[in-house]
Amino acid sequence: MKNSADQQHLEPPSVATQKSIRRSRAMKGTDWNILDDSLAENQRWSTWPELEKLMRGPKPYPDLVIEDAGAIDTELGVLKTGKEADVFLLERATETRRSLLAAKRYRGADQRLFHRSSAYTEGRSVRRSRDARALKNGSSYGREVEASRWADAEWTFLCMAHQCGIPVPYPVQIAGTEILMEFISDPANPGVAAPRLQSVHPGPDQLQDYWAQMVEAMTAFARMGFAHGDLSPYNVLAAGDRLVVIDLPQLVDLAGNLQAADLLARDCRNMCAWFTARGLAVDDGELLGELLAAATKSASSPALNPAPSCRPAHGSSDAMMSRNVSTSGRRTSPSRSARASERRANPK
């Protein structure tokens, strides 16, 4: 039986109502649905379900990863503003779980206030010829490709570093030019970001422990075949008793970049200067020699050379991990400049 109530439900909306619906959908976007109206302006549905496998962090996932499609992302405020990217505090939550994340969003070509030196990208290749031409010509498309390259690079290096046991924020996901990563909080003040190493004044015992952690992290990067390239006390967080290295997009290949040894030497000077100023006598030349020796040993011993499985995100225009590889599949030895720097640091 077809009653009148059924007919009322099937009756099309008036012309005015249809126009109003079209205007509302146009304002909200084509992917809008009625559930979006329950979200505040600083909220969105979790983007995790939309991502492909390589756009998600390495397994096994830690407890901070919430995979529920019904999770809501809430932007809580700004953690840091930079010349090329801004970092926001984000809460991803369901009715039963809650996780604080750091959302690093790289700015578009027209909003960036800083362009990293080409010294960092020497030795890297670009997959698509169109992208390579655009980067070379400096076109508007090329500038957008450049912004995405840095996001892809940081994602790749975060994944690699995490898998190699280096203390970096766990990389949760990448979507476009936004990277969600572990929020490193201050153990003494939950919910507050850990301070930068530059601003802390540890006691003698903790200072010595910090130095041991720093040398271990830099050595692990060297064994991977990389130098941080922009390491300083401003790019290290002091989360209580542990140090966490941040800001990785500019990692330089010790084998493929002729300026890598100089950038590594600068990293050593920056870190040693801070520890020396805090009262711990350390030598940057000695540290440089140890790091170059570790890189050389790893490159010449395939069994010691890490092979992380995490690769650039799907659709990346940049073959970030296209390091110099011989036909046998083994990494080439460090560049001549790296070997020369090692000889200077350790004269016979």
C-alpha positions in Angstrom: 0.0 0.0 0.0 1.3 3.4 -1.0 0.2 5.9 1.6 0.4 9.6 1.4 3.3 9.8 3.8 5.4 7.8 1.3 4.4 10.2 -1.4 5.3 13.2 0.7 8.8 11.8 1.3 9.3 11.3 -2.5 8.1 14.8 -3.4 10.9 16.8 -4.9 12.0 20.0 -3.1 10.9 23.4 -4.4 13.0 25.4 -6.8 14.0 27.8 -4.1 15.1 24.9 -1.9 17.1 23.3 -4.7 18.9 26.6 -5.4 19.7 26.9 -1.7 21.1 23.4 -1.5 23.3 24.1 -4.6 24.7 27.3 -3.1 25.4 25.5 0.2 27.2 22.7 -1.5 29.2 25.1 -3.7 30.4 26.9 -0.6 31.3 23.7 1.2 33.0 21.9 -1.7 32.2 18.9 -3.8 33.3 16.4 -1.0 30.9 17.9 1.6 28.4 15.7 3.3 25.8 16.5 5.9 28.0 15.2 8.8 30.4 18.0 8.1 28.0 20.4 9.7 28.7 18.9 13.1 32.3 20.0 12.9 33.7 23.3 14.2 35.8 25.6 12.0 39.0 24.2 13.5 38.0 20.6 12.9 38.0 18.0 10.1 37.5 14.3 9.7 40.6 12.2 10.0 42.5 12.0 6.7 44.0 8.6 7.6 41.4 6.5 5.7 42.1 8.3 2.4 45.8 7.6 2.4 47.7 5.0 0.5 50.1 2.6 2.2 53.3 4.5 1.5 51.7 7.7 2.8 51.4 6.1 6.3 54.2 5.6 8.8 56.2 2.5 9.3 54.7 -0.6 10.9 54.2 -1.6 13.6 52.1 1.5 14.4 52.6 2.9 17.9 49.7 3.7 20.2 49.6 7.3 19.0 48.3 6.2 15.6 44.4 6.2 15.5 43.1 4.4 12.4 39.4 4.9 13.1 37.6 6.5 10.1 35.3 8.3 12.5 38.2 10.1 14.2 38.1 13.9 14.2 41.2 16.2 13.8 41.0 19.3 15.9 43.6 22.1 15.5 44.5 23.4 18.9 47.0 26.1 18.0 50.4 27.0 16.5 53.5 25.4 17.9 56.0 27.1 15.6 56.0 29.5 12.6 58.9 29.2 10.1 60.0 30.7 6.9 59.0 27.7 4.8 56.6 25.8 7.0 54.4 26.1 10.1 53.8 23.5 12.8 50.4 23.2 14.5 49.2 21.2 17.5 46.6 18.7 16.3 44.3 16.4 18.4 43.1 13.3 16.6 40.3 11.7 18.7 37.4 9.3 18.8 35.0 8.8 21.7 37.4 6.5 23.4 40.9 7.5 22.3 42.9 10.7 22.0 46.3 11.5 20.4 48.2 14.7 20.2 50.2 15.2 16.9 52.3 17.9 15.3 51.1 18.9 11.9 53.9 20.4 9.8 52.5 22.3 6.8 54.9 23.5 4.1 53.9 26.8 2.6 53.0 27.3 -1.1 55.4 29.0 -3.5 53.8 32.4 -3.0 53.9 32.3 0.8 57.4 30.9 1.5 59.9 33.4 2.9 63.0 31.2 2.5 64.4 28.9 -0.1 66.9 26.4 1.0 70.3 26.4 -0.7 70.8 24.1 -3.7 73.8 22.7 -1.7 71.4 20.4 0.1 69.9 18.9 -3.0 73.1 18.2 -4.9 73.1 14.5 -5.9 69.3 14.2 -5.8 67.4 13.5 -9.0 63.9 14.3 -10.2 61.8 11.6 -11.7 59.6 13.4 -14.2 61.3 15.5 -16.9 58.5 18.0 -16.8 59.2 18.7 -13.1 63.0 18.9 -13.8 62.4 21.5 -16.5 60.0 23.5 -14.3 62.5 23.5 -11.4 65.3 24.7 -13.7 63.2 27.4 -15.3 61.8 28.6 -11.9 58.2 28.7 -13.2 55.2 28.9 -10.9 54.6 25.2 -11.4 58.3 24.6 -10.6 58.0 26.5 -7.3 55.0 24.3 -6.3 57.1 21.2 -7.2 59.9 22.6 -5.0 57.5 22.9 -2.0 56.3 19.4 -2.4 59.9 18.1 -2.8 60.8 19.3 0.7 57.7 17.7 2.3 58.4 14.5 0.5 62.0 14.6 1.5 61.2 15.2 5.2 58.7 12.3 5.1 61.2 9.9 3.6 64.0 10.8 5.9 61.8 10.6 9.0 60.7 7.1 8.0 64.2 6.0 7.3 65.6 7.5 10.5 62.8 6.0 12.6 63.4 2.5 11.1 67.2 2.9 11.8 66.5 3.7 15.5 67.4 7.4 15.3 65.5 9.5 17.9 63.1 11.5 15.6 59.4 12.1 15.9 57.4 9.1 14.6 56.1 10.0 11.1 52.3 9.3 11.2 51.2 10.3 7.7 51.8 12.6 4.7 49.0 14.2 2.7 50.1 16.7 0.1 52.5 19.2 1.8 51.2 18.3 5.3 53.1 15.9 7.5 51.6 14.6 10.7 54.1 13.4 13.2 54.5 12.5 16.9 54.1 15.4 19.2 57.2 15.6 21.4 56.0 16.9 24.8 57.8 18.0 27.9 57.5 15.2 30.5 57.4 17.7 33.2 54.5 19.6 31.5 52.2 17.2 29.7 50.6 18.8 26.6 53.4 21.4 26.4 56.0 21.1 23.7 59.4 19.9 24.8 62.0 22.8 24.8 64.8 23.1 22.3 68.2 22.1 23.5 69.4 25.6 23.0 67.2 26.8 25.9 68.0 24.2 28.5 70.8 24.1 31.2 71.4 20.5 32.2 73.6 19.5 35.1 77.0 17.8 34.6 75.6 14.2 34.6 72.8 15.0 32.2 75.0 17.1 30.0 77.3 14.1 29.6 74.4 11.8 28.8 73.0 14.3 26.3 76.4 14.3 24.5 76.4 10.5 24.3 72.9 10.6 22.8 73.9 13.3 20.3 77.0 11.4 19.2 75.0 8.2 18.8 72.3 10.0 16.7 74.9 11.7 14.4 76.8 8.4 14.0 73.5 6.6 13.1 72.9 9.2 10.4 76.4 8.7 9.1 76.0 5.0 9.0 72.8 5.6 6.9 75.1 7.6 4.5 73.7 11.0 5.5 74.5 14.2 7.4 71.8 16.3 8.9 73.1 19.3 7.1 71.5 21.9 9.3 72.0 20.5 12.8 72.1 22.9 15.7 70.7 23.1 19.3 67.7 24.7 17.7 66.9 21.5 15.8 67.1 19.2 18.8 64.4 18.9 21.4 65.1 18.0 25.0 62.3 15.9 26.2 63.3 15.3 29.7 66.2 12.8 29.7 66.1 12.1 26.0 67.0 14.2 22.9 64.9 14.2 19.7 66.3 15.4 16.4 63.9 17.4 14.2 63.8 19.2 10.8 65.1 16.6 8.4 64.2 17.7 4.8 67.7 18.9 4.0 69.6 15.7 4.9 72.6 15.4 2.5 74.0 12.3 0.9 77.6 11.8 2.0 78.3 9.9 -1.2 76.5 11.9 -3.8 76.9 15.5 -2.5 80.3 17.1 -2.9 79.5 19.6 -0.2 78.3 17.0 2.3 81.6 16.9 4.2 81.6 20.6 4.7 78.0 20.5 5.9 78.8 17.7 8.3 81.7 19.6 9.7 79.4 22.6 10.3 77.0 20.3 12.2 79.9 19.1 14.4 81.0 22.7 15.1 77.4 23.8 16.0 76.8 21.0 18.4 80.3 21.0 20.0 80.1 24.8 20.5 76.9 24.4 22.5 78.3 21.5 24.7 81.5 23.4 25.2 79.6 26.5 26.3 77.7 24.4 28.8 81.0 23.1 30.4 81.7 19.9 28.5 85.0 19.9 26.7 84.5 18.3 23.3 86.3 18.6 20.0 84.5 19.1 16.7 87.4 17.8 14.6 87.5 14.6 16.5 83.8 14.1 16.2 84.0 14.8 12.4 86.6 12.1 12.0 84.6 9.6 13.9 81.5 10.3 11.8 83.3 10.1 8.5 84.9 6.8 9.6 81.5 5.4 10.5 80.1 6.5 7.1 83.1 4.9 5.2 82.9 1.7 7.2 79.1 1.4 6.5 79.6 2.1 2.8 82.3 -0.5 2.4 80.4 -3.2 4.4 77.0 -4.0 2.9 75.9 -5.9 6.0 76.3 -2.7 8.0 74.4 -0.5 5.5 70.8 0.0 6.6 68.1 -0.6 3.9 64.9 1.0 5.2 61.8 0.0 3.3 60.0 3.4 3.6 60.1 5.3 0.4 58.8 8.6 -0.9 55.1 9.1 -0.9 53.0 8.0 -3.9 53.1 10.6 -6.6 56.2 12.3 -5.4 58.0 14.1 -8.2 61.4 13.6 -6.5 63.3 10.4 -6.3 64.6 11.4 -2.9 66.5 8.2 -2.3 68.2 8.0 -5.7 71.6 7.8 -4.1 74.7 6.9 -6.1 74.5 3.1 -6.6 76.8 0.9 -8.7 75.5 -1.8 -11.0 76.0 -4.4 -8.2 73.4 -2.5 -6.1 76.0 -1.5 -3.4 76.4 2.1 -2.4 79.4 3.9 -3.7 82.0 5.1 -1.2 82.0 8.6 0.2 82.9 11.4 -2.1 86.5 12.5 -2.5 85.8 15.6 -0.4 84.6 13.5 2.4 87.7 11.3 2.3 89.9 14.5 2.2 88.1 15.9 5.2 88.6 12.7 7.1 92.3 12.8 6.4 92.5 16.4 7.6 90.6 15.4 10.8 92.9 12.4 11.4 96.4 13.2 10.1 98.8 10.3 10.3 
